[in-house]
């Protein structure tokens, strides 16, 4: 019995600055995705977010991720990582989601294919960079707090949110996720709120982020 053909979604994005109305970069992305899918023998659909920043999950990307999550597509094909993700951390989050949900993610320019050993190796290296990024954020926060303590400046009350979750909130917000999206992600991953509830409010996430932002902005003497 012949296996059903895989269905891929090719994702194309250009920002306003890249002159979406003139088609700059769009045709090249489409052609590269078509070639990749045809060479693999896959059926495919192209979705596009034109004139959109990579700072947020744009409407067509959100629709594509929903199709992948529900098993209506098997792979997401993108020409370059920066078409999909604003940062390495954002890209790693998407890779982890792909592996957890059982669909494939392909970055054509980096030859990243999560179904191959080489692709998984690249994903592991990128995850290492993302972890480094998180640790640097944590280190800067700790150094700023230590400096405030040396200068007898108040650091505010101790947060009831664990450090790992505060780092997650900071990183996801810096990646462009909204406070409501971050709250939903924390709920989905089973993290309890500061009051011990399974639900997270947008305002709780916003306050946690703003508190960290104030600490990051503290001038060093």
N, C-alpha and C positions, 0 to 999 in steps of 0.2 A: 504494500500500500504506500502510495506516494505521500510524503509529508507535506502538509500545507505550507505554502510560501509564507515566509516571514513578512511582516508589515512594519515598515520603518516610518518615522516622522522626521523629516528634515527641518531643522529650525534655522531661520534666517533673521538677523537683526541688524539694523543700522540706526545710528542716533541721528538726531536733528542736525548736529554738527557735521555729520557725514553726508548730508544732503540727500535725505531719503527721496525727496521729490524728483531728483535727477537720476535716481537709480544707481548712484555711485556705490559700487561694492555688492549690490544685490545680485546682479546677473552672475558675477563670478562665484558667489556663494551657492546660488542655485545650481550652476553647472557642476561644481565640485561635488555637491551632494547627490545629484543625479548620477554622475559617473560612479561614485562609491556604491550606491544602491544597485545600479544595473550590474556592476561587476560582481556583486554578491548574490545576484539573482533575487533581490527583494522587491516586493511591491512597496510603494512609498507615496507619501503625501507631504507637500511642502507647506509649512505655516510660517508666517512672517509678522514680526513686530517692526514696523517701519517708523522712523522718527522717534524711537524710544530709547531711553537710557538703559544701561545694563544694571542700574542701581537697584531696580525692583524686579519682581517676578511679573512680567508684562502679560497682558490678556491671552495672547496666543500661546505663549510658553506655558502659562497656567493650564490652558486647555490641553496642550500636548501632554503635560505631566499627569493630568487626570486620565487621559486615554491609556497611558502607560500603566498607571496605578491600577486601573480596572481591567487590565489584560486585553484591551482592544488594540494595542500596538505592542511590538516586541523590542523596538530599539529607537533611540534618539540619536540622530546624526547631526553634528555641527562641524562647521569648517575649522573654527578656532575656539579655544577655551574662552577668550574674551567676548565672543558673540553670545555665550551662555551666561558667564559668571563675571562679576565685578572683581572678585578676589579669589585667591587660592582656597580660602576657607569655604567660600560659597560653592566652588567647584567640587570640593571634597564632600560637602554636605549632599550635593546632588549625586555624586558617585556612590556614597553610602546608601542613599535612598534607592538607587538603581539595584544595588546588590541585595538589599533587604527585600525589595519587591519583585526581583527576578527578571528585570529587563536589562537590555544592554545599552551602554553609552559609548559613543564613538566621537573622538575629536580627530578629525582627518589630519590636521597639520602635525599632530604629535603622535600619530599612529597609535592612539590609545583605543583599545578595544577590550572591554572588561571580560570578554569570554576567552581571552588568550593570556598565557603566562606573562608575556611581555607587557601587555596592557595593565595587568594587575600589579606588575612591578612598578610601572610608572605611577599608578594610582597610590601605591604605598609610599613612594617618594614624595608625591604631592601632599599626602596626608602628614608626612613628617614636617614639611614646610608649614602646613597649617597649624600643627601642634606647636612649632617654634613661634609662630605668630601669636598664638594664645598665651604662651609663656612670657613673651616679651610684654604683652599688655599687662599681665599679672605682675611682672617685675616692676614696670613703671608705676603701677598703682601702689605697690608696697613701698617703693622708694619715696614717692610723694607723701605717703602717710607717715613714714619714718621721719622725713624732714619736718613735717608739721609738728610731730611730737618733740623733736629736738628744739624747735622754736616756741614750744609751749602754746601751740595753736590747737584749738579743738578740732577733732576729726569727726565730730558728730557721734550719734549713738551707733552702737554696733549693729550691723545689718543682721536680720534674722534669715537672710537668704544665703545659703552656702556659697563659698567662693567659686566653686566650679560652675554653679548656675549663674552667678553674677558675670563670670567671664563669658559664658554662653550668650547671655543677654547682650553684653557689650559687643561681642563679635558679630552676632546676627544683625544687630542694629547698624553697625558699621558697614555690614554687607548690603544694607538697604531694606531689610525686612521691617515691616510695620510693627508697632507694639502689639496690635491685635493678633498678627500672625505668630509672633514670638510666644504670646500667651497660649495660643492654640497648640504650638509645637511642644511647649512644656507640659501641657495637659496630656497630649498624645503619648509623650514619653514617660508618663506616670510620675512626674515630679510633684511633690506636695507644695502648696503655696506657703508663705510665711505663717499663715494662721492654721496650717495643717489640713487645708481642704484640697480636694483633687482638682478644683477649678482655679484658674488664674485670671485675674482681671487685667484689662489693658492698662488701667491706672497704676496697678502694682508694678507692672513691668516698666512703665514710663518712669515712675519714681526711682526705681532701682537704677535705671540707665542714667537719669539726670544726676543722681547722687555720685555715680562713678565719674560722670563727665566733669562735675565740679571738682572732684579730687584730682582728675587728670590735669585740670587747668590751674591747679594751685601753683603759683610761681615758686621756683626754687631759689633760695637766697644765695 
